[in-house]
């Protein structure tokens, strides 16, 4: 995750760290926490760039690009 987000053109300058919060071998589930350092935010910045769907799609696109 660190490589994905730190090299992202959209999020790389804001990304600080990623850590696993929970991992389960049984269900192949991982919960992780991403830390971003954002500038004094505007509502538009938080709704668009820091939108959870947008952040997930950066990871999703990286996975698709590797296939």
N, C-alpha and C positions, 0 to 999 in steps of 0.2 A: 504494500500500500504506500509505503514511503516513496518508492520510486515513481509510482503512478501519479501521485498528487504533487510531488515536488517537481516533476517534469511537465505537468499540465500547463499549457499556455494560459488557460483561464484561471487556474487556481494556484499555480506554483509559487507566485510571489506572496501569497497569503498563508500557505501551508507551513505548519510548524512540526507536527508529530502525529504518529498513529500508534495506538496500543491496543492489544487484545484485552477485552474486559471479561469475556467468557468464551470458552471453547468446549464443544461436546463432540466426542468421536462417534457417539451413538447416532446422533441425528445430523452430523456434519454441519453443525451450526456454530457460527462465530459471531460474537458481538464485539464491535471495536469502537473506539473513541478516536475521533479525529480532532486535532486542535489547529485552529486557524487564528492568525493575528490579522485582524481587519482594521482598516483605517477608520477614523470617526465615520460611523455609518450613516448612510442615508436610507430612507425606507426602501427606495428602489434597489439599492445595492443589496440589501438584506433579502428582499423578495426575489431577486433574480439570481445573483451570483452565489449567495449563500443559501439558496433554496435547497432543501434536502433532495428533491428530485434531480436537480441539476448536478449536485455532488455525486449522487448515485450513478447518474448517466456518464459522468467522466470515467468512473470505474468500469461501467458496462461497456463503454466504447473501447477502452483499453483491452478488455477481454476479447471483444469481437475482432479487434485489430490483430491480436496474437493468433487467432485461428486462421 
